[in-house]
Amino acid sequence: MSKTSPDPAGRIGDLVRELEQQLDLLRGHETVGVPESQLRFLLTVQEHGPITIRALRDLLGVTSSSVTDMTKRLIKSGLVSKIRNPLDERTVVVSLTAAGRRAARHGRNRSHAVYRLLISSMTSAERDAFQSALEQLVEHLREGAQRRQGSRGTRS
């Protein structure tokens, strides 16, 4: 694979795929006994919970049925619970159980260890530039998502 591409978008795509592959190798396919997708779900509930299915759907960028299916699997595993929303009895909220909080904490710690390993060979200047670029990318992605949500809300 060439380091310089006439198409920057193509090169970025190649680099993102390579980064994903390398991160998968570093962290293994499962973290703390749960697949990465379930860990992402647990960490989102940890950060925002108790949280509605709709809010989870929006934060994870998946369908409501995917969130419902994942919630059922995690309830069976004893990692989350689901109760009626005290603010709106028509909806339910998902929250972590004690086991779910332990799994989320352990998963976050393991992820941090992987990222420390990832940047361990970088100079301080390289780490700062890498972090700055990631922060800018995330900000652009958030702004784009807000614009898309706003344009959906203005349709009749």
C-alpha positions as a printed Julia matrix, in Angstrom:
156×3 Matrix{Float64}:
   0.0     0.0    0.0
   1.43    3.37  -1.02
   1.86    6.04   1.64
   0.85    8.76  -0.78
  -2.41    8.54  -2.63
  -3.85   10.92  -5.18
  -7.14   10.5   -3.3
  -6.81   11.69   0.32
 -10.21   10.18   1.23
  -9.07    6.8   -0.06
  -5.86    6.99   1.93
  -7.72    8.02   5.08
 -10.08    5.08   4.59
  -7.12    2.72   4.25
  -5.51    4.13   7.39
  -8.72    3.89   9.43
  -9.18    0.24   8.42
  -5.55   -0.51   9.3
  -5.93    1.26  12.66
  -9.1    -0.75  13.41
  -7.32   -4.01  12.54
  -4.33   -3.16  14.72
  -6.52   -2.13  17.64
  -8.52   -5.36  17.31
  -5.27   -7.32  17.49
  -4.09   -5.37  20.54
  -7.3    -5.73  22.53
  -8.4    -9.13  21.28
 -11.86   -9.78  19.9
 -13.53   -9.8   23.29
 -12.95   -7.53  26.23
 -13.79   -8.56  29.81
 -15.8   -11.52  28.5
 -18.17   -9.39  26.42
 -17.91   -8.53  22.73
 -16.73   -5.03  21.87
 -20.25   -3.99  20.74
 -21.65   -4.94  24.14
 -18.85   -3.11  25.91
 -19.65    0.0   23.87
 -23.29   -0.34  24.96
 -22.27   -0.74  28.63
 -19.94    2.26  28.5
 -22.67    4.4   26.94
 -25.14    3.4   29.66
 -22.45    4.05  32.28
 -21.81    7.54  30.92
 -25.44    8.57  30.3
 -27.62    6.16  32.27
 -30.23    5.5   33.37
 -31.1     6.04  29.73
 -34.03    5.42  27.4
 -33.91    3.07  24.43
 -34.37    6.07  22.11
 -31.45    7.96  23.64
 -29.27    4.83  23.42
 -30.29    4.41  19.78
 -29.27    7.98  19.01
 -25.97    7.8   20.89
 -24.96    4.44  19.42
 -26.19    5.25  15.92
 -28.14    2.0   15.57
 -31.8     1.0   15.21
 -34.21    0.76  18.13
 -34.58   -2.96  17.49
 -30.79   -3.39  17.76
 -30.81   -1.59  21.12
 -33.77   -3.68  22.29
 -32.05   -6.92  21.26
 -28.79   -5.89  22.94
 -30.69   -4.87  26.09
 -32.35   -8.3   26.24
 -28.98  -10.07  25.87
 -27.39   -7.93  28.56
 -30.35   -8.43  30.93
 -29.92  -12.21  30.49
 -26.2   -11.77  31.24
 -27.04   -9.79  34.38
 -25.21   -6.67  33.19
 -28.16   -4.26  32.79
 -31.66   -3.84  34.13
 -34.72   -2.21  32.6
 -37.39   -0.35  34.57
 -40.26    2.01  33.82
 -39.08    5.57  33.41
 -40.16    7.45  36.55
 -40.42   10.63  34.45
 -42.58    9.04  31.72
 -44.36    5.78  32.53
 -44.79    5.05  28.79
 -41.06    4.45  28.38
 -38.37    2.37  30.05
 -34.84    3.21  31.11
 -31.81    0.97  31.01
 -29.23    1.05  33.79
 -26.19   -0.95  34.76
 -26.28   -3.61  37.45
 -23.34   -3.97  39.84
 -21.89   -6.61  37.47
 -22.42   -4.25  34.54
 -20.6    -1.44  36.35
 -17.67   -3.79  37.06
 -17.56   -4.96  33.42
 -17.7    -1.36  32.13
 -14.96   -0.23  34.52
 -12.75   -3.2   33.63
 -13.38   -2.66  29.9
 -12.53    1.04  30.13
  -9.31    0.25  32.03
  -8.33   -2.34  29.44
  -9.06    0.08  26.59
  -6.89    2.72  28.26
  -4.06    0.18  28.54
  -4.37   -0.57  24.81
  -4.26    3.14  23.95
  -1.23    3.66  26.21
   0.49    0.88  24.3
  -0.6     2.46  21.01
   1.05    5.8   21.81
   4.01    4.47  23.78
   6.42    4.72  20.86
   5.35    8.27  19.95
   7.26   11.35  20.97
   5.46   13.91  23.12
   5.01   16.15  20.06
   3.57   13.25  18.04
   1.13   12.37  20.85
   0.01   15.99  21.1
  -0.49   16.23  17.32
  -2.33   12.89  17.25
  -4.63   13.9   20.12
  -5.3    17.29  18.55
  -6.16   15.72  15.19
  -8.52   13.23  16.87
 -10.21   16.0   18.86
 -10.75   18.01  15.67
 -12.09   14.96  13.84
 -14.54   14.15  16.64
 -15.71   17.77  16.73
 -16.32   17.78  12.96
 -18.21   14.49  13.23
 -20.38   15.85  16.07
 -21.15   19.0   14.12
 -22.08   16.92  11.06
 -24.36   14.7   13.16
 -26.06   17.75  14.67
 -26.61   19.23  11.19
 -28.1    15.93   9.96
 -30.39   15.71  13.0
 -31.42   19.33  12.51
 -32.24   18.77   8.84
 -34.42   15.75   9.78
 -36.31   17.85  12.29
 -37.17   20.52   9.7
 -38.83   18.1    7.27
 -42.58   17.91   7.16
